[in-house]
Amino acid sequence: MYKVKKEKKETKTAKKQTSKEKPLNKASKTLNKLQQEYMKEHSKKHSKEHNKEMIRLMKLGYCIEQSNKLALKAVGK
């Protein structure tokens, strides 16, 4: 007889923050000269964990800026 309106269930849509960044370079076993020089100066300002994470990411092919950004998110300063 009477039409009952169905209540809409509120769904929580959590926005997942996934890094969609892809490596710009090819993966390598060692850092190139530019990366090594950069890390000498950069390592003075950041922790060992941050530096290790950056080196790992650069070996996977990420550029300096990308690896720094991702290391800051993962490990911190």
N, C-alpha and C positions, 0 to 999 in steps of 0.2 A: 504494500500500500504506500507507505511513505518511503521516499528515497532518502537513504542515509548517505551523507557524503563521507567517503573514505578519507581518513587522514593520511596525508603523505608522510612517509617516514623520512626524517632528515638523515641524509647520509653525509658523513664527514669525509670530505675529500681532502686528504692530506697531500699537499704538494711535495712530491719527492724531489729533492735537489740532487740531481745526478749530473756529474760532469760529462758534458758531451764533447769535451775537447779531445781531439785526436792528435797523435804525435805528428809534428811537421816534418821530422827527419826520419831516416831509417835507423833502426836499432844498431848499436855498435857495442863492442866490448870495452872500449876506452873512450875517454873524453878527448875532444880535439883541443888544439892549443888555446883557442879563444875561451873555451869553457874552463880549462885549467886555470888560466890567468884570472878569469872572473871569480872562480871559487876561492882563490887565495885571498882576495879582498873581501868577498862575501862571507867567508867563514869566520872572520873576526867579529862580525855583528850578530851571528846566529849560533844556536846550539849545535852540538854534535849530531843529535837526532835529525834536526832539520837539514843539516848538510848531507848526511847519509841518504836521506830521502830524496833530496834534490839530485844527487849523483846517480841514484838508482833510476830516477825518472829520466834524466838526460841520457843515460845508457839505453833506455827503452825508445828514445827518439824524440822526446819532448824538448822544446827549445828552453832557453834559460828562463824566460818570463813565465812560461807555462809551468815549468817544474817548480819555480819559486811559489807561484800561486797555489798549486796543489799541495806543496809541502807545508805551506802556512795553514791550509785547511786541515791537513791530516795530523800534523805534529805540533804546529804552533811555531813561535819564534824561538 
